[in-house]
Amino acid sequence: MPTIASFYGIAIQMFFDDHNPPHFHARYGRAKALVRIADGKIISGELPPTAARIVREWALARRPELEENWRRGLSFQPLERIAGPDHDG
């Protein structure tokens, strides 16, 4: 599963040709969650509250890039890295 972003100890990953709804996987230590791209909400699993808030805010800010990676993954094209909030200007 390619890692498309990492920030503050959180890894953001996507599978190729994954199931709907469009989502990504967030990992923070032993915590894991599936996060819906459309609204940044956790749809499965859990993250600590601060990590969940950071991931949601990042997902909302990067939604177009996440949606594009989802489309790329459906056709088995290479996924693009996405900057984390710790690299935003």
N, CA and C atoms as an extended XYZ file, in Angstrom:
267
Properties=species:S:1:pos:R:3:atomname:S:1:resname:S:1:resid:I:1 pbc="F F F"
N         0.862       -1.167        0.000 N   MET     1
C         0.000        0.000        0.000 CA  MET     1
C         0.910        1.231        0.000 C   MET     1
N         0.891        2.024       -1.053 N   PRO     2
C         1.766        3.201       -1.136 CA  PRO     2
C         1.426        4.258       -0.081 C   PRO     2
N         2.478        4.816        0.506 N   THR     3
C         2.329        5.947        1.414 CA  THR     3
C         2.359        7.211        0.562 C   THR     3
N         1.294        8.001        0.630 N   ILE     4
C         1.200        9.204       -0.192 CA  ILE     4
C         1.502       10.478        0.590 C   ILE     4
N         1.518       10.391        1.915 N   ALA     5
C         1.862       11.541        2.748 CA  ALA     5
C         2.260       11.043        4.131 C   ALA     5
N         3.077       11.826        4.791 N   SER     6
C         3.384       11.545        6.186 CA  SER     6
C         3.681       12.868        6.875 C   SER     6
N         3.121       13.022        8.060 N   PHE     7
C         3.299       14.255        8.826 CA  PHE     7
C         2.972       13.984       10.284 C   PHE     7
N         3.734       14.599       11.165 N   TYR     8
C         3.531       14.480       12.617 CA  TYR     8
C         3.404       13.024       13.079 C   TYR     8
N         4.129       12.133       12.448 N   GLY     9
C         4.067       10.724       12.822 CA  GLY     9
C         2.880        9.960       12.255 C   GLY     9
N         2.099       10.615       11.402 N   ILE    10
C         0.918       10.000       10.786 CA  ILE    10
C         1.280        9.603        9.354 C   ILE    10
N         0.985        8.369        8.977 N   ALA    11
C         1.200        7.904        7.602 CA  ALA    11
C        -0.149        7.826        6.899 C   ALA    11
N        -0.214        8.390        5.702 N   ILE    12
C        -1.418        8.357        4.879 CA  ILE    12
C        -1.128        7.432        3.700 C   ILE    12
N        -1.979        6.409        3.528 N   GLN    13
C        -1.754        5.405        2.496 CA  GLN    13
C        -3.031        5.158        1.700 C   GLN    13
N        -2.842        4.670        0.471 N   MET    14
C        -3.968        4.278       -0.382 CA  MET    14
C        -3.642        2.949       -1.038 C   MET    14
N        -4.673        2.116       -1.163 N   PHE    15
C        -4.567        0.888       -1.947 CA  PHE    15
C        -4.896        1.206       -3.400 C   PHE    15
N        -4.366        0.407       -4.308 N   PHE    16
C        -4.791        0.470       -5.702 CA  PHE    16
C        -6.111       -0.270       -5.836 C   PHE    16
N        -7.031        0.263       -6.630 N   ASP    17
C        -8.315       -0.381       -6.942 CA  ASP    17
C        -9.062       -0.787       -5.674 C   ASP    17
N        -9.161        0.126       -4.717 N   ASP    18
C        -9.814       -0.146       -3.439 CA  ASP    18
C       -11.325        0.018       -3.556 C   ASP    18
N       -12.053       -0.427       -2.534 N   HIS    19
C       -13.510       -0.378       -2.504 CA  HIS    19
C       -14.022        1.044       -2.233 C   HIS    19
N       -15.262        1.300       -2.609 N   ASN    20
C       -15.914        2.573       -2.316 CA  ASN    20
C       -16.402        2.572       -0.878 C   ASN    20
N       -16.646        3.736       -0.276 N   PRO    21
C       -16.477        5.073       -0.827 CA  PRO    21
C       -14.994        5.429       -0.928 C   PRO    21
N       -14.658        6.420       -1.779 N   PRO    22
C       -13.263        6.850       -1.878 CA  PRO    22
C       -12.719        7.211       -0.486 C   PRO    22
N       -11.572        6.636       -0.135 N   HIS    23
C       -11.016        6.823        1.193 CA  HIS    23
C        -9.513        6.617        1.162 C   HIS    23
N        -8.890        6.915        2.284 N   PHE    24
C        -7.479        6.600        2.482 CA  PHE    24
C        -7.316        6.000        3.869 C   PHE    24
N        -6.158        5.430        4.100 N   HIS    25
C        -5.841        4.799        5.370 CA  HIS    25
C        -4.894        5.718        6.131 C   HIS    25
N        -5.192        5.979        7.385 N   ALA    26
C        -4.319        6.783        8.238 CA  ALA    26
C        -3.817        5.895        9.369 C   ALA    26
N        -2.511        5.969        9.620 N   ARG    27
C        -1.901        5.182       10.693 CA  ARG    27
C        -1.106        6.123       11.591 C   ARG    27
N        -1.306        5.946       12.875 N   TYR    28
C        -0.567        6.724       13.858 CA  TYR    28
C        -0.226        5.785       15.004 C   TYR    28
N         1.035        5.380       15.078 N   GLY    29
C         1.416        4.353       16.051 CA  GLY    29
C         0.654        3.072       15.750 C   GLY    29
N        -0.035        2.547       16.750 N   ARG    30
C        -0.828        1.330       16.551 CA  ARG    30
C        -2.248        1.636       16.080 C   ARG    30
N        -2.630        2.905       16.089 N   ALA    31
C        -3.989        3.295       15.685 CA  ALA    31
C        -4.091        3.331       14.169 C   ALA    31
N        -5.228        2.859       13.663 N   LYS    32
C        -5.477        2.834       12.219 CA  LYS    32
C        -6.907        3.265       11.959 C   LYS    32
N        -7.103        3.964       10.854 N   ALA    33
C        -8.457        4.383       10.490 CA  ALA    33
C        -8.577        4.500        8.975 C   ALA    33
N        -9.792        4.252        8.483 N   LEU    34
C       -10.147        4.558        7.103 CA  LEU    34
C       -10.868        5.896        7.134 C   LEU    34
N       -10.441        6.817        6.273 N   VAL    35
C       -10.965        8.177        6.281 CA  VAL    35
C       -11.576        8.484        4.923 C   VAL    35
N       -12.832        8.904        4.920 N   ARG    36
C       -13.537        9.237        3.687 CA  ARG    36
C       -12.968       10.529        3.105 C   ARG    36
N       -12.659       10.521        1.822 N   ILE    37
C       -12.086       11.687        1.161 CA  ILE    37
C       -13.086       12.838        1.097 C   ILE    37
N       -14.351       12.556        0.884 N   ALA    38
C       -15.355       13.599        0.674 CA  ALA    38
C       -15.462       14.579        1.835 C   ALA    38
N       -15.310       14.075        3.074 N   ASP    39
C       -15.522       14.964        4.216 CA  ASP    39
C       -14.503       14.786        5.335 C   ASP    39
N       -13.515       13.907        5.141 N   GLY    40
C       -12.477       13.717        6.140 CA  GLY    40
C       -12.908       12.966        7.383 C   GLY    40
N       -14.085       12.346        7.352 N   LYS    41
C       -14.582       11.627        8.525 CA  LYS    41
C       -14.061       10.198        8.558 C   LYS    41
N       -13.793        9.724        9.760 N   ILE    42
C       -13.363        8.336        9.945 CA  ILE    42
C       -14.571        7.434        9.727 C   ILE    42
N       -14.406        6.449        8.830 N   ILE    43
C       -15.506        5.528        8.543 CA  ILE    43
C       -15.257        4.141        9.127 C   ILE    43
N       -14.030        3.894        9.573 N   SER    44
C       -13.698        2.623       10.207 CA  SER    44
C       -12.425        2.818       11.011 C   SER    44
N       -12.332        2.150       12.144 N   GLY    45
C       -11.154        2.272       12.986 CA  GLY    45
C       -11.207        3.528       13.828 C   GLY    45
N       -10.055        3.900       14.373 N   GLU    46
C       -10.004        5.114       15.176 CA  GLU    46
C        -8.583        5.648       15.266 C   GLU    46
N        -8.493        6.931       15.540 N   LEU    47
C        -7.241        7.623       15.792 CA  LEU    47
C        -7.410        8.415       17.084 C   LEU    47
N        -6.315        8.729       17.774 N   PRO    48
C        -6.442        9.627       18.920 CA  PRO    48
C        -7.075       10.953       18.470 C   PRO    48
N        -7.790       11.626       19.352 N   PRO    49
C        -8.522       12.846       18.954 CA  PRO    49
C        -7.693       13.891       18.221 C   PRO    49
N        -6.495       14.194       18.700 N   THR    50
C        -5.683       15.219       18.027 CA  THR    50
C        -5.268       14.758       16.636 C   THR    50
N        -4.845       13.506       16.508 N   ALA    51
C        -4.465       12.979       15.197 CA  ALA    51
C        -5.667       12.977       14.259 C   ALA    51
N        -6.843       12.607       14.762 N   ALA    52
C        -8.053       12.598       13.933 CA  ALA    52
C        -8.370       14.006       13.421 C   ALA    52
N        -8.225       15.003       14.285 N   ARG    53
C        -8.494       16.391       13.877 CA  ARG    53
C        -7.498       16.846       12.812 C   ARG    53
N        -6.216       16.556       13.024 N   ILE    54
C        -5.187       16.949       12.054 CA  ILE    54
C        -5.447       16.279       10.705 C   ILE    54
N        -5.761       14.987       10.722 N   VAL    55
C        -6.019       14.258        9.472 CA  VAL    55
C        -7.242       14.828        8.768 C   VAL    55
N        -8.302       15.110        9.498 N   ARG    56
C        -9.521       15.654        8.885 CA  ARG    56
C        -9.251       17.013        8.246 C   ARG    56
N        -8.580       17.897        8.966 N   GLU    57
C        -8.281       19.227        8.413 CA  GLU    57
C        -7.398       19.119        7.183 C   GLU    57
N        -6.407       18.238        7.235 N   TRP    58
C        -5.527       18.034        6.088 CA  TRP    58
C        -6.307       17.484        4.901 C   TRP    58
N        -7.171       16.492        5.148 N   ALA    59
C        -7.957       15.878        4.071 CA  ALA    59
C        -8.865       16.904        3.395 C   ALA    59
N        -9.481       17.759        4.177 N   LEU    60
C       -10.350       18.781        3.586 CA  LEU    60
C        -9.542       19.774        2.750 C   LEU    60
N        -8.353       20.137        3.222 N   ALA    61
C        -7.500       21.072        2.485 CA  ALA    61
C        -6.919       20.447        1.220 C   ALA    61
N        -6.741       19.137        1.223 N   ARG    62
C        -6.096       18.429        0.105 CA  ARG    62
C        -7.074       17.548       -0.678 C   ARG    62
N        -8.339       17.796       -0.534 N   ARG    63
C        -9.349       16.948       -1.165 CA  ARG    63
C        -9.139       16.754       -2.669 C   ARG    63
N        -8.897       17.822       -3.467 N   PRO    64
C        -8.701       17.586       -4.910 CA  PRO    64
C        -7.531       16.644       -5.208 C   PRO    64
N        -6.439       16.773       -4.465 N   GLU    65
C        -5.287       15.897       -4.687 CA  GLU    65
C        -5.593       14.460       -4.274 C   GLU    65
N        -6.328       14.302       -3.178 N   LEU    66
C        -6.729       12.964       -2.745 CA  LEU    66
C        -7.668       12.320       -3.764 C   LEU    66
N        -8.626       13.098       -4.280 N   GLU    67
C        -9.547       12.562       -5.295 CA  GLU    67
C        -8.792       12.157       -6.557 C   GLU    67
N        -7.804       12.951       -6.945 N   GLU    68
C        -7.011       12.601       -8.120 CA  GLU    68
C        -6.219       11.321       -7.879 C   GLU    68
N        -5.640       11.164       -6.708 N   ASN    69
C        -4.930        9.919       -6.400 CA  ASN    69
C        -5.885        8.737       -6.393 C   ASN    69
N        -7.110        8.932       -5.899 N   TRP    70
C        -8.103        7.854       -5.921 CA  TRP    70
C        -8.352        7.412       -7.366 C   TRP    70
N        -8.537        8.396       -8.254 N   ARG    71
C        -8.752        8.069       -9.681 CA  ARG    71
C        -7.528        7.347      -10.258 C   ARG    71
N        -6.350        7.810       -9.924 N   ARG    72
C        -5.130        7.167      -10.413 CA  ARG    72
C        -5.054        5.726       -9.905 C   ARG    72
N        -5.383        5.522       -8.656 N   GLY    73
C        -5.325        4.182       -8.080 CA  GLY    73
C        -6.290        3.211       -8.733 C   GLY    73
N        -7.463        3.719       -9.125 N   LEU    74
C        -8.441        2.844       -9.783 CA  LEU    74
C        -7.918        2.304      -11.107 C   LEU    74
N        -7.049        3.073      -11.761 N   SER    75
C        -6.500        2.620      -13.047 CA  SER    75
C        -5.044        2.154      -12.904 C   SER    75
N        -4.625        1.876      -11.660 N   PHE    76
C        -3.293        1.345      -11.365 CA  PHE    76
C        -2.165        2.245      -11.860 C   PHE    76
N        -2.404        3.558      -11.869 N   GLN    77
C        -1.348        4.515      -12.195 CA  GLN    77
C        -0.607        4.864      -10.906 C   GLN    77
N         0.645        5.299      -11.021 N   PRO    78
C         1.400        5.661       -9.809 CA  PRO    78
C         0.691        6.783       -9.035 C   PRO    78
N         0.703        6.660       -7.725 N   LEU    79
C         0.090        7.679       -6.881 CA  LEU    79
C         1.102        8.790       -6.599 C   LEU    79
N         0.614       10.003       -6.474 N   GLU    80
C         1.457       11.160       -6.230 CA  GLU    80
C         1.582       11.425       -4.728 C   GLU    80
N         2.731       11.895       -4.302 N   ARG    81
C         2.919       12.337       -2.911 CA  ARG    81
C         2.139       13.636       -2.723 C   ARG    81
N         1.610       13.820       -1.529 N   ILE    82
C         0.858       15.016       -1.181 CA  ILE    82
C         1.527       15.621        0.062 C   ILE    82
N         1.751       16.921        0.035 N   ALA    83
C         2.407       17.597        1.156 CA  ALA    83
C         1.526       17.543        2.397 C   ALA    83
N         2.178       17.388        3.522 N   GLY    84
C         1.471       17.438        4.795 CA  GLY    84
C         1.383       18.861        5.321 C   GLY    84
N         0.618       19.064        6.381 N   PRO    85
C         0.481       20.406        6.934 CA  PRO    85
C         1.797       20.960        7.486 C   PRO    85
N         2.733       20.086        7.814 N   ASP    86
C         4.005       20.551        8.315 CA  ASP    86
C         4.925       21.029        7.193 C   ASP    86
N         4.488       20.893        5.940 N   HIS    87
C         5.260       21.397        4.788 CA  HIS    87
C         4.528       22.481        4.025 C   HIS    87
N         3.361       22.870        4.495 N   ASP    88
C         2.615       23.925        3.823 CA  ASP    88
C         3.206       25.277        4.179 C   ASP    88
N         3.162       26.177        3.203 N   GLY    89
C         3.707       27.507        3.413 CA  GLY    89
C         2.764       28.338        4.150 C   GLY    89
